[in-house]
Amino acid sequence: MIFSLHIIGAPYSKQASQSAYYFAKAALSKGHAIKRIFFSSDGVHSSSSFTIPPQDEINISANWAKLAVDHEIDLVICIAAAQRRGLLNKTEASRYGIPHHNVDSPFTLSGLGQLVEAAVESDRLITFG
């Protein structure tokens, strides 16, 4: 089965991102595929490279990045939600004249069309909020 995930809950204040991460790992271990993970609303905070959790907590951004690289999963951040919350990749930071960025590869910024495409091309789209 091919899954896509939609995460709308903020990491560290809601369980959404962590639950989605554990779901993805479990699905992959059972032989399923993950087409795309789309972060919107406060879920975009899962992509921030500036997040530094205490040593005894998980680093959700690093976990997502490793999972994406290890399994070739597309991590997409809603560009509108990200910009509203101060999350920019190098290209967008340069475009707006901001000297720093806080979204790095393998996370990419894109629009809601990526979520629609994921829903069409997957057997199931699961939202974690």
ZADO-827064 format. One record per atom (N, C-alpha, C): residue number from 0; atom name; x, y, z. Coordinates in nm, 3 decimals. Layout:
<nodes>
(NUM, "CA", (X, Y, Z))
...
</nodes>
This chain:
<nodes>
(0, "N", (0.084, -0.117, 0.000))
(0, "CA", (0.000, 0.000, 0.000))
(0, "C", (0.089, 0.124, 0.000))
(1, "N", (0.046, 0.226, -0.070))
(1, "CA", (0.119, 0.353, -0.075))
(1, "C", (0.045, 0.454, 0.011))
(2, "N", (0.117, 0.510, 0.108))
(2, "CA", (0.060, 0.610, 0.197))
(2, "C", (0.121, 0.747, 0.168))
(3, "N", (0.046, 0.851, 0.194))
(3, "CA", (0.098, 0.987, 0.207))
(3, "C", (0.046, 1.039, 0.340))
(4, "N", (0.125, 1.124, 0.403))
(4, "CA", (0.089, 1.176, 0.535))
(4, "C", (0.076, 1.327, 0.528))
(5, "N", (-0.019, 1.379, 0.602))
(5, "CA", (-0.041, 1.524, 0.611))
(5, "C", (-0.033, 1.560, 0.759))
(6, "N", (0.062, 1.643, 0.795))
(6, "CA", (0.084, 1.678, 0.935))
(6, "C", (0.050, 1.825, 0.956))
(7, "N", (-0.045, 1.850, 1.049))
(7, "CA", (-0.086, 1.989, 1.074))
(7, "C", (-0.059, 2.034, 1.216))
(8, "N", (-0.019, 1.944, 1.303))
(8, "CA", (0.005, 1.979, 1.443))
(8, "C", (0.151, 2.016, 1.467))
(9, "N", (0.171, 2.114, 1.553))
(9, "CA", (0.307, 2.160, 1.585))
(9, "C", (0.384, 2.055, 1.665))
(10, "N", (0.511, 2.037, 1.632))
(10, "CA", (0.592, 1.944, 1.712))
(10, "C", (0.613, 2.003, 1.850))
(11, "N", (0.629, 1.918, 1.947))
(11, "CA", (0.658, 1.956, 2.085))
(11, "C", (0.540, 2.018, 2.160))
(12, "N", (0.433, 2.057, 2.091))
(12, "CA", (0.315, 2.102, 2.163))
(12, "C", (0.196, 2.010, 2.134))
(13, "N", (0.209, 1.930, 2.031))
(13, "CA", (0.108, 1.829, 1.997))
(13, "C", (0.182, 1.701, 1.960))
(14, "N", (0.111, 1.591, 1.961))
(14, "CA", (0.170, 1.460, 1.932))
(14, "C", (0.172, 1.428, 1.783))
(15, "N", (0.114, 1.513, 1.700))
(15, "CA", (0.091, 1.482, 1.559))
(15, "C", (0.217, 1.441, 1.483))
(16, "N", (0.321, 1.522, 1.489))
(16, "CA", (0.440, 1.494, 1.411))
(16, "C", (0.509, 1.366, 1.458))
(17, "N", (0.517, 1.347, 1.587))
(17, "CA", (0.581, 1.228, 1.641))
(17, "C", (0.498, 1.103, 1.608))
(18, "N", (0.367, 1.111, 1.621))
(18, "CA", (0.282, 0.997, 1.586))
(18, "C", (0.294, 0.962, 1.438))
(19, "N", (0.297, 1.065, 1.353))
(19, "CA", (0.312, 1.042, 1.209))
(19, "C", (0.447, 0.977, 1.179))
(20, "N", (0.551, 1.022, 1.249))
(20, "CA", (0.684, 0.964, 1.229))
(20, "C", (0.684, 0.815, 1.264))
(21, "N", (0.627, 0.780, 1.379))
(21, "CA", (0.622, 0.639, 1.419))
(21, "C", (0.532, 0.557, 1.327))
(22, "N", (0.425, 0.617, 1.278))
(22, "CA", (0.341, 0.548, 1.180))
(22, "C", (0.421, 0.520, 1.054))
(23, "N", (0.493, 0.620, 1.004))
(23, "CA", (0.573, 0.603, 0.883))
(23, "C", (0.677, 0.492, 0.899))
(24, "N", (0.745, 0.492, 1.012))
(24, "CA", (0.845, 0.388, 1.037))
(24, "C", (0.781, 0.249, 1.040))
(25, "N", (0.666, 0.237, 1.106))
(25, "CA", (0.597, 0.109, 1.114))
(25, "C", (0.550, 0.064, 0.976))
(26, "N", (0.494, 0.155, 0.899))
(26, "CA", (0.446, 0.121, 0.764))
(26, "C", (0.562, 0.074, 0.676))
(27, "N", (0.671, 0.146, 0.682))
(27, "CA", (0.788, 0.108, 0.601))
(27, "C", (0.842, -0.029, 0.643))
(28, "N", (0.842, -0.055, 0.773))
(28, "CA", (0.893, -0.184, 0.821))
(28, "C", (0.805, -0.302, 0.778))
(29, "N", (0.679, -0.272, 0.746))
(29, "CA", (0.586, -0.376, 0.700))
(29, "C", (0.582, -0.386, 0.548))
(30, "N", (0.670, -0.311, 0.479))
(30, "CA", (0.679, -0.321, 0.335))
(30, "C", (0.593, -0.223, 0.257))
(31, "N", (0.526, -0.133, 0.325))
(31, "CA", (0.447, -0.031, 0.257))
(31, "C", (0.538, 0.082, 0.210))
(32, "N", (0.486, 0.166, 0.124))
(32, "CA", (0.562, 0.280, 0.072))
(32, "C", (0.501, 0.410, 0.123))
(33, "N", (0.585, 0.510, 0.137))
(33, "CA", (0.540, 0.646, 0.171))
(33, "C", (0.574, 0.734, 0.052))
(34, "N", (0.471, 0.787, -0.013))
(34, "CA", (0.494, 0.873, -0.130))
(34, "C", (0.543, 1.011, -0.089))
(35, "N", (0.471, 1.073, 0.003))
(35, "CA", (0.503, 1.210, 0.040))
(35, "C", (0.454, 1.237, 0.181))
(36, "N", (0.526, 1.325, 0.248))
(36, "CA", (0.481, 1.376, 0.378))
(36, "C", (0.468, 1.526, 0.361))
(37, "N", (0.347, 1.575, 0.380))
(37, "CA", (0.316, 1.716, 0.358))
(37, "C", (0.287, 1.782, 0.493))
(38, "N", (0.360, 1.888, 0.522))
(38, "CA", (0.346, 1.961, 0.647))
(38, "C", (0.275, 2.094, 0.618))
(39, "N", (0.166, 2.121, 0.691))
(39, "CA", (0.098, 2.250, 0.675))
(39, "C", (0.055, 2.300, 0.812))
(40, "N", (-0.006, 2.417, 0.815))
(40, "CA", (-0.044, 2.482, 0.941))
(40, "C", (0.078, 2.482, 1.033))
(41, "N", (0.059, 2.454, 1.162))
(41, "CA", (0.172, 2.455, 1.255))
(41, "C", (0.264, 2.335, 1.237))
(42, "N", (0.223, 2.239, 1.158))
(42, "CA", (0.309, 2.125, 1.128))
(42, "C", (0.438, 2.163, 1.058))
(43, "N", (0.438, 2.280, 0.992))
(43, "CA", (0.559, 2.323, 0.922))
(43, "C", (0.678, 2.342, 1.017))
(44, "N", (0.650, 2.364, 1.145))
(44, "CA", (0.759, 2.380, 1.242))
(44, "C", (0.844, 2.254, 1.254))
(45, "N", (0.793, 2.141, 1.209))
(45, "CA", (0.871, 2.017, 1.211))
(45, "C", (0.994, 2.025, 1.121))
(46, "N", (0.999, 2.123, 1.033))
(46, "CA", (1.110, 2.135, 0.938))
(46, "C", (1.220, 2.230, 0.983))
(47, "N", (1.202, 2.300, 1.092))
(47, "CA", (1.299, 2.403, 1.131))
(47, "C", (1.433, 2.343, 1.175))
(48, "N", (1.538, 2.387, 1.109))
(48, "CA", (1.673, 2.345, 1.148))
(48, "C", (1.722, 2.422, 1.270))
(49, "N", (1.647, 2.521, 1.314))
(49, "CA", (1.684, 2.599, 1.433))
(49, "C", (1.628, 2.539, 1.562))
(50, "N", (1.550, 2.433, 1.552))
(50, "CA", (1.493, 2.369, 1.670))
(50, "C", (1.599, 2.284, 1.738))
(51, "N", (1.620, 2.309, 1.867))
(51, "CA", (1.718, 2.232, 1.943))
(51, "C", (1.650, 2.182, 2.071))
(52, "N", (1.594, 2.060, 2.065))
(52, "CA", (1.527, 2.007, 2.183))
(52, "C", (1.629, 1.963, 2.288))
(53, "N", (1.587, 1.948, 2.413))
(53, "CA", (1.677, 1.896, 2.516))
(53, "C", (1.730, 1.758, 2.475))
(54, "N", (1.845, 1.721, 2.528))
(54, "CA", (1.911, 1.597, 2.488))
(54, "C", (1.828, 1.472, 2.514))
(55, "N", (1.736, 1.479, 2.611))
(55, "CA", (1.657, 1.360, 2.643))
(55, "C", (1.525, 1.355, 2.564))
(56, "N", (1.507, 1.445, 2.468))
(56, "CA", (1.388, 1.445, 2.382))
(56, "C", (1.430, 1.417, 2.238))
(57, "N", (1.334, 1.372, 2.159))
(57, "CA", (1.366, 1.344, 2.018))
(57, "C", (1.378, 1.475, 1.940))
(58, "N", (1.462, 1.472, 1.839))
(58, "CA", (1.474, 1.585, 1.747))
(58, "C", (1.392, 1.549, 1.624))
(59, "N", (1.268, 1.594, 1.622))
(59, "CA", (1.174, 1.550, 1.519))
(59, "C", (1.219, 1.592, 1.379))
(60, "N", (1.278, 1.710, 1.366))
(60, "CA", (1.326, 1.755, 1.236))
(60, "C", (1.437, 1.663, 1.184))
(61, "N", (1.532, 1.630, 1.270))
(61, "CA", (1.641, 1.539, 1.231))
(61, "C", (1.587, 1.400, 1.201))
(62, "N", (1.489, 1.354, 1.278))
(62, "CA", (1.431, 1.221, 1.252))
(62, "C", (1.362, 1.217, 1.117))
(63, "N", (1.285, 1.321, 1.085))
(63, "CA", (1.218, 1.326, 0.954))
(63, "C", (1.321, 1.328, 0.842))
(64, "N", (1.424, 1.408, 0.859))
(64, "CA", (1.527, 1.420, 0.755))
(64, "C", (1.594, 1.285, 0.730))
(65, "N", (1.630, 1.214, 0.837))
(65, "CA", (1.696, 1.084, 0.822))
(65, "C", (1.602, 0.983, 0.756))
(66, "N", (1.477, 0.981, 0.799))
(66, "CA", (1.380, 0.888, 0.739))
(66, "C", (1.364, 0.917, 0.590))
(67, "N", (1.357, 1.044, 0.554))
(67, "CA", (1.340, 1.082, 0.414))
(67, "C", (1.459, 1.039, 0.329))
(68, "N", (1.578, 1.061, 0.381))
(68, "CA", (1.699, 1.024, 0.307))
(68, "C", (1.710, 0.872, 0.296))
(69, "N", (1.688, 0.803, 0.406))
(69, "CA", (1.702, 0.657, 0.408))
(69, "C", (1.601, 0.587, 0.317))
(70, "N", (1.480, 0.644, 0.302))
(70, "CA", (1.373, 0.578, 0.227))
(70, "C", (1.328, 0.657, 0.104))
(71, "N", (1.401, 0.760, 0.068))
(71, "CA", (1.369, 0.843, -0.049))
(71, "C", (1.224, 0.892, -0.046))
(72, "N", (1.189, 0.956, 0.066))
(72, "CA", (1.055, 1.009, 0.085))
(72, "C", (1.058, 1.159, 0.062))
(73, "N", (0.957, 1.208, -0.006))
(73, "CA", (0.942, 1.350, -0.036))
(73, "C", (0.883, 1.422, 0.086))
(74, "N", (0.959, 1.515, 0.145))
(74, "CA", (0.910, 1.597, 0.257))
(74, "C", (0.877, 1.736, 0.204))
(75, "N", (0.750, 1.772, 0.203))
(75, "CA", (0.706, 1.900, 0.146))
(75, "C", (0.645, 1.987, 0.255))
(76, "N", (0.688, 2.111, 0.258))
(76, "CA", (0.638, 2.210, 0.353))
(76, "C", (0.552, 2.309, 0.276))
(77, "N", (0.431, 2.333, 0.325))
(77, "CA", (0.342, 2.432, 0.262))
(77, "C", (0.409, 2.569, 0.266))
(78, "N", (0.436, 2.626, 0.152))
(78, "CA", (0.511, 2.751, 0.145))
(78, "C", (0.437, 2.866, 0.213))
(79, "N", (0.307, 2.874, 0.195))
(79, "CA", (0.230, 2.984, 0.257))
(79, "C", (0.234, 2.974, 0.408))
(80, "N", (0.212, 2.854, 0.461))
(80, "CA", (0.214, 2.834, 0.607))
(80, "C", (0.355, 2.859, 0.662))
(81, "N", (0.455, 2.815, 0.588))
(81, "CA", (0.594, 2.833, 0.632))
(81, "C", (0.632, 2.981, 0.639))
(82, "N", (0.601, 3.055, 0.535))
(82, "CA", (0.637, 3.197, 0.533))
(82, "C", (0.567, 3.273, 0.645))
(83, "N", (0.441, 3.242, 0.670))
(83, "CA", (0.369, 3.308, 0.780))
(83, "C", (0.435, 3.284, 0.915))
(84, "N", (0.503, 3.171, 0.927))
(84, "CA", (0.563, 3.132, 1.054))
(84, "C", (0.715, 3.153, 1.057))
(85, "N", (0.768, 3.222, 0.956))
(85, "CA", (0.910, 3.254, 0.955))
(85, "C", (1.002, 3.140, 0.919))
(86, "N", (0.951, 3.045, 0.843))
(86, "CA", (1.032, 2.931, 0.799))
(86, "C", (1.064, 2.947, 0.651))
(87, "N", (1.192, 2.959, 0.621))
(87, "CA", (1.235, 2.985, 0.484))
(87, "C", (1.353, 2.896, 0.447))
(88, "N", (1.356, 2.852, 0.322))
(88, "CA", (1.476, 2.785, 0.273))
(88, "C", (1.570, 2.892, 0.217))
(89, "N", (1.684, 2.851, 0.169))
(89, "CA", (1.785, 2.947, 0.122))
(89, "C", (1.732, 3.034, 0.007))
(90, "N", (1.659, 2.972, -0.085))
(90, "CA", (1.605, 3.046, -0.200))
(90, "C", (1.505, 3.153, -0.157))
(91, "N", (1.411, 3.116, -0.071))
(91, "CA", (1.310, 3.213, -0.027))
(91, "C", (1.371, 3.323, 0.061))
(92, "N", (1.466, 3.288, 0.145))
(92, "CA", (1.532, 3.389, 0.228))
(92, "C", (1.602, 3.490, 0.139))
(93, "N", (1.670, 3.444, 0.037))
(93, "CA", (1.738, 3.533, -0.057))
(93, "C", (1.638, 3.620, -0.132))
(94, "N", (1.528, 3.560, -0.173))
(94, "CA", (1.423, 3.632, -0.247))
(94, "C", (1.370, 3.750, -0.167))
(95, "N", (1.357, 3.734, -0.036))
(95, "CA", (1.303, 3.840, 0.049))
(95, "C", (1.411, 3.922, 0.119))
(96, "N", (1.538, 3.899, 0.085))
(96, "CA", (1.647, 3.976, 0.142))
(96, "C", (1.674, 3.945, 0.289))
(97, "N", (1.643, 3.824, 0.331))
(97, "CA", (1.666, 3.783, 0.469))
(97, "C", (1.798, 3.705, 0.473))
(98, "N", (1.890, 3.742, 0.563))
(98, "CA", (2.024, 3.683, 0.559))
(98, "C", (2.035, 3.538, 0.608))
(99, "N", (1.932, 3.483, 0.669))
(99, "CA", (1.940, 3.348, 0.723))
(99, "C", (1.821, 3.264, 0.677))
(100, "N", (1.840, 3.135, 0.675))
(100, "CA", (1.730, 3.044, 0.644))
(100, "C", (1.729, 2.932, 0.749))
(101, "N", (1.615, 2.870, 0.765))
(101, "CA", (1.602, 2.765, 0.867))
(101, "C", (1.530, 2.640, 0.818))
(102, "N", (1.519, 2.624, 0.688))
(102, "CA", (1.465, 2.502, 0.629))
(102, "C", (1.569, 2.451, 0.530))
(103, "N", (1.619, 2.332, 0.557))
(103, "CA", (1.722, 2.272, 0.472))
(103, "C", (1.672, 2.144, 0.409))
(104, "N", (1.744, 2.097, 0.309))
(104, "CA", (1.716, 1.969, 0.247))
(104, "C", (1.722, 1.861, 0.354))
(105, "N", (1.638, 1.762, 0.348))
(105, "CA", (1.553, 1.719, 0.238))
(105, "C", (1.414, 1.781, 0.236))
(106, "N", (1.386, 1.877, 0.326))
(106, "CA", (1.257, 1.946, 0.324))
(106, "C", (1.253, 2.042, 0.205))
(107, "N", (1.139, 2.047, 0.136))
(107, "CA", (1.123, 2.141, 0.026))
(107, "C", (0.996, 2.224, 0.049))
(108, "N", (0.998, 2.346, 0.001))
(108, "CA", (0.881, 2.434, 0.010))
(108, "C", (0.803, 2.423, -0.121))
(109, "N", (0.672, 2.408, -0.110))
(109, "CA", (0.587, 2.401, -0.229))
(109, "C", (0.444, 2.433, -0.189))
(110, "N", (0.355, 2.426, -0.285))
(110, "CA", (0.216, 2.463, -0.261))
(110, "C", (0.126, 2.343, -0.234))
(111, "N", (-0.002, 2.372, -0.212))
(111, "CA", (-0.101, 2.270, -0.181))
(111, "C", (-0.123, 2.169, -0.293))
(112, "N", (-0.083, 2.205, -0.414))
(112, "CA", (-0.094, 2.111, -0.525))
(112, "C", (-0.018, 1.982, -0.497))
(113, "N", (0.090, 1.992, -0.420))
(113, "CA", (0.167, 1.873, -0.384))
(113, "C", (0.087, 1.780, -0.292))
(114, "N", (0.003, 1.838, -0.208))
(114, "CA", (-0.084, 1.757, -0.121))
(114, "C", (-0.191, 1.688, -0.205))
(115, "N", (-0.249, 1.760, -0.298))
(115, "CA", (-0.351, 1.702, -0.385))
(115, "C", (-0.292, 1.589, -0.468))
(116, "N", (-0.175, 1.614, -0.525))
(116, "CA", (-0.109, 1.510, -0.605))
(116, "C", (-0.080, 1.385, -0.520))
(117, "N", (-0.034, 1.406, -0.397))
(117, "CA", (-0.007, 1.293, -0.307))
(117, "C", (-0.133, 1.213, -0.281))
(118, "N", (-0.244, 1.282, -0.261))
(118, "CA", (-0.372, 1.214, -0.236))
(118, "C", (-0.414, 1.131, -0.357))
(119, "N", (-0.394, 1.185, -0.475))
(119, "CA", (-0.434, 1.115, -0.598))
(119, "C", (-0.345, 0.994, -0.623))
(120, "N", (-0.215, 1.007, -0.596))
(120, "CA", (-0.120, 0.902, -0.630))
(120, "C", (-0.097, 0.800, -0.518))
(121, "N", (-0.164, 0.816, -0.405))
(121, "CA", (-0.149, 0.723, -0.293))
(121, "C", (-0.278, 0.644, -0.272))
(122, "N", (-0.263, 0.531, -0.206))
(122, "CA", (-0.381, 0.453, -0.171))
(122, "C", (-0.454, 0.516, -0.053))
(123, "N", (-0.378, 0.577, 0.037))
(123, "CA", (-0.437, 0.642, 0.155))
(123, "C", (-0.360, 0.771, 0.186))
(124, "N", (-0.434, 0.874, 0.222))
(124, "CA", (-0.378, 0.997, 0.276))
(124, "C", (-0.425, 1.006, 0.419))
(125, "N", (-0.331, 1.012, 0.513))
(125, "CA", (-0.366, 1.015, 0.655))
(125, "C", (-0.321, 1.149, 0.712))
(126, "N", (-0.412, 1.216, 0.780))
(126, "CA", (-0.382, 1.346, 0.842))
(126, "C", (-0.359, 1.327, 0.991))
(127, "N", (-0.251, 1.389, 1.039))
(127, "CA", (-0.217, 1.389, 1.181))
(127, "C", (-0.226, 1.533, 1.229))
(128, "N", (-0.316, 1.558, 1.322))
(128, "CA", (-0.337, 1.694, 1.366))
(128, "C", (-0.323, 1.710, 1.512))
</nodes>
